Amino acid sequence: MTTESAELGHGHSPAAWTAVTIMLVAFTVGTAAFFFVIPWLVWVSFVVLLAGPVAGFAMAKAGYGVADMPPATHGH
């Protein structure tokens, strides 16, 4: 039996990728700053980490989110 299902993409959108990339870079820089005892850079990284979801939300509202993409069809 063949069926096709339409999925929203599970976050595979420019908004999601941008948010995750910003947060990943901020976490990596913050971890290195913590290791090398640079407190001001740890706090800057924390602020940038919080900016990731904000950027993703703003991009999603601007039309770059998964809701604005055509559904991916998969035949199984």
VENPEQUI-V125492 format. One record per pair of residues at least 4 apart in sequence whose ideal C-beta (glycine too) atoms are under 8 Angstrom apart, sorted by the first residue. I is the first residue (numbers start at 1). J is the second residue. Records with the same first field share a line. If there is no record, write none. Layout:
BEGIN
I=J + J
END
This chain:
BEGIN
2=75 + 76
3=75 + 76
4=73 + 74 + 75 + 76
5=73 + 74 + 76
6=71 + 72 + 73
7=71 + 72 + 74
8=66 + 67 + 69 + 71 + 72
9=13 + 66 + 69 + 71 + 72
10=66
11=16 + 66
12=16 + 17 + 66 + 69 + 72
13=17 + 60 + 64 + 65 + 66 + 68 + 69
14=18 + 59 + 64
15=19 + 55 + 56 + 57 + 59 + 60 + 64 + 65 + 66
16=20 + 56 + 65 + 66
17=21
18=22 + 55 + 56 + 59 + 64
19=23 + 52 + 53 + 55 + 56 + 57 + 59
20=24 + 52 + 56
21=25
22=26 + 48 + 49 + 51 + 52 + 55 + 56
23=27 + 49 + 52 + 53
24=28
25=29 + 48
26=30 + 45 + 46 + 48 + 49 + 51 + 52
27=31 + 45 + 49
28=32
29=33 + 41 + 45 + 48
30=34 + 41 + 42 + 45 + 46 + 49
31=35
32=36
33=38 + 39 + 41 + 42 + 45
34=38 + 42
38=42
39=43
40=44
41=45
42=46
43=47
44=48
45=49
46=50
47=51
48=52
50=54
51=55
52=56
53=57
54=58
55=59
56=60
57=61
58=62
59=64 + 65
60=64 + 65 + 66 + 67 + 68
61=65
63=68
64=68
65=69
END
